[in-house]
């Protein structure tokens, strides 16, 4: 009997309110389908302790459950400048926690209207400074902001990380890869009309990409087809299998590469990815 591949979700917001009522069931279903590792990125300072608790409380279901700490650009309107000091304190406190693997989700968002670009930049630059100070990888939000983010990265010496939900050009992709970043692909690539994303997925080096759900966001095509909107980590195996099919390689080969790539992008995670 063949053994199903084991999968790594490099971006899943398990602390989202959509999941809280049924989180144990959701994680058990994901585990039964072969999801063995999930990264939970924080999005605001009030969530820092929560994502840590989730990573520890549900480690029996998902052995490779880890977290990052950061302030998301969509949350900067209600953030306080002092939250950067809170983040620094939490980083120092959690450096000995093996399930703490980096800083994120941080970045810039030039798609959503009404976000103050200067305020976004203040929090982004401050968090990159912390990443450099502690030499931690970062999980980046890069929606329509790739060039601005690349400019900020070039001004520092960082260890790399993941450019989440990547949808830029090949030239931009190559620049992120050149700075030791992996590029995140998930449900968006399951849409046949997503020609640029699918082309990137197919033609970029295999060792430059990682799998993700961004659950409960970015539902795959088959969920939209039935009118469902909420994504789930339990859908990762089907999403990842479709990504492997787009690349034209076996699901086992793809799963192994995704595990290796996640370990390279977030080295503190590697001790949990030896399955």
N, C-alpha and C positions, 0 to 999 in steps of 0.2 A: 504494500500500500504506500503510495507516495505521500510525503510530508509536505504540508502547505508552507510556503515561504513565511519568514518572520519579517515584520515591517516596522519602520521607524517613522513617526509623525513628528516633524521638527517644528510644528507650529499649531497649537490647539488651545483655545481659550476655555479650559475646563472650568474656570471660575465664573463663566458667563451665567446669568440668571436662567437662561433656557435649560441649562443642564442640572441645576441644583436639586430639583425634586426627584430626579431619577439617575443621579450620577453613578451610584454603585452598579445599577443595571446596565447603564451605557458602557461603563468600563469593562464589565464582565463580558458583554457582547463583543466589544473590541478585542479583548484578550482571546476569546474563543475563536476569533477569525484570524488570529496571528499577529495582532498588534502587540509588540513587546516593549516599546519605548515611546514615550510622548514627552514633548517639551511644552510646558505651560509658561507663556510670557506674561508678565505683569504689565498693566497699562496705566496704573496710577498708584500713588504712594499708599493710599488706603488699602490697596490689595496686596501689598508686599508680604505681610504675614499670612494672608489667606492662601496665596499660591504656594508658599512654602509648606503650609499645613497640608494642602492637597497632595503635594508630591510625596510627603511622608505617610499620610493616612491611607493612601490607596496603592502603596508600593507592592502590596501582596498581589493585587490584581494585575498591575502593570509594573514589572520589576525595574524597567528603565524609565521611570517617571521622574522628571527633573523640572527645574524652573529657572527662569531668568528674572531680573528685577529692572524695571525701567518705567519711563513716563512716555506714553504714546502721544504722537502729535495731535490726535483728535481729542485728547484730554487736557491739553495745556491751558484751555480757557479757564478751567476751575483749579488748576494747579497753582501752588504758591512757589515763589522763588526759593523759599526755604526748603522745599521738597527735594532740592538737589543735595542739601545737607543731610536730609533724612536718608536719601538714597546712599550717600557715601557711608553713613553710619551702618546701614543695613548690609552694604557690601562688606565692610570690615567685620561685622558680626558673623556673617555667613560664609566667609572664606574657608572655614574649616568644615563646612557642610558639603559633603560630596555631591549632593543633589542640586546644589547651586552651581550653574554652569556658565553664566555670563550676564551681560547687560542687555535688556530689551523688554519690550518692543519699543524702539526709539527710531526717530527719523523725521522726515518732512512729508507733508501731504499737500500737493498743489492742485488736487482735484476737488476736494470739498470746499464749497464757498463759505466765506465768512471767517476763516481762520487767519489770525494775525501772523503774517510771515515773519515779522521780527521776533514775536514771542515764540513762535515755533523754533526759530534759529537759536534763540537764547537757551532753551532747554536742550536742544539737540547738541549744540556745541559744548554745553556744560557736561552732558552725559558722555560725549566722546572724550572729553578731558579725563573723566573718571575711568573710562575704559583704558585710556593710555596709562594713567597713573597705576592702575592695578593690573595692567596687561591681561585684560579679560576680553574675550571675543564679544561681538555685538550682534543682535538680531535686528535687522533694519527694515523699516517701513519706507518704501521707495516709490509711492504712487505719484507718477508724473513729476518726480523730483530727482531723477537719477543724476543729472549733471551737477546739481547743487550739492548732492550728497557726495559724489565723487570728489568734488573740489574740497569739501571739508575733510574727507578721508586723506587726501594727499598732503594735508597740512600737519599730519600726525604720523606717528609710528604705532600702528595697531596690529593686533595679532590675527585679525580677520573675523570671520563669522558667517552669517547668512543674510543675503538680500532676499527677504521674504516676498512671495507672490510676484516674482520678477516678470516684468512686461516691457522691457526696454529694447534697445537696438542691439545688434550683434556687437557693434563697437563698444557700447556701454557694458555689455556682458563681459567682453574681453578685459575691460579695465577693472571691473569688480574681481574677476578671476585672478588677474595679475596682482591684486592686493590680498590674496588668500581668502576670498569670499566664495562660498557656494551659493547657488541660485535656487530658490524654492519654487517648486511646481506642484500643483494640485488640481482641484476640480475644474479650474478654468480651462485647462488643456483638454478636458473631455468634450468640449463643445467643438463641433466640426468647423464652425465659423471662426474660431480663434486661430486664424492662420499663422499669425506671427508667433504666438506662444508655442504652437505645435511645431513650427519650424525651428525655433530655438531649442525646444526639448529634443528634437530629432538630431540636430546638427552640432550642438555644443558638445564638448568632450564629456564623456560619461562621468568622469571624476569631478565634474564641476557642478553637479546638480544634486538636490536633495528633495525628498518627498514631504508633503505637508497637506493638512486639510484646511487650516484656518477656521475650523469648526468653532462656533456654529455658522460662520460665514462661508462665502464662496461655495455654495452647493454644487455638486457635479450635475452634468446634463440630465441624467436620468431622474434626479429629484425634481428639477424644474419641469420635466415632461409630465410628471404626475401632480404638479401643483404644490409640491412640498418645498419649503424654504430653509429649513434648519438642517445644517450639515452635522455630521457626527464622526468621531474618530473611528467608529465601527465601519465607516465607508472607505477608510484608507486602503484596505487590501484591493477592493475593486477599482478605486481610482488609480492606485499604483500599478495594477495589472494592465490597465488601459494605457498608462504612460509607457510601460515596457513594450506593449504592442506597437505603439507609435514609433518607438526606437527600433523595433524589430529584433529584440533580444528576449531570452527566456525570462520568466518571472523570477526564477531562482537567481539567475545571474544579476538581474536588476536589483533584487532585494539585498543581495550581498554588497553590491556597489553602494547602495544607499546607506547601508549601515557603516561602511568604511568612510564614506564621505561625511556623514554626520559626526563621526569620531574625529575626523580631521578639522572640521569647522569649529567644533566645540570640544576641545580635548578633555575637559573635565568630565564629559559624558562618556568617554570611551570605556571606563571601567564597568559601565552598565550595558554595554553593547557587545559583549563577548558571547552572544548566543548564536 
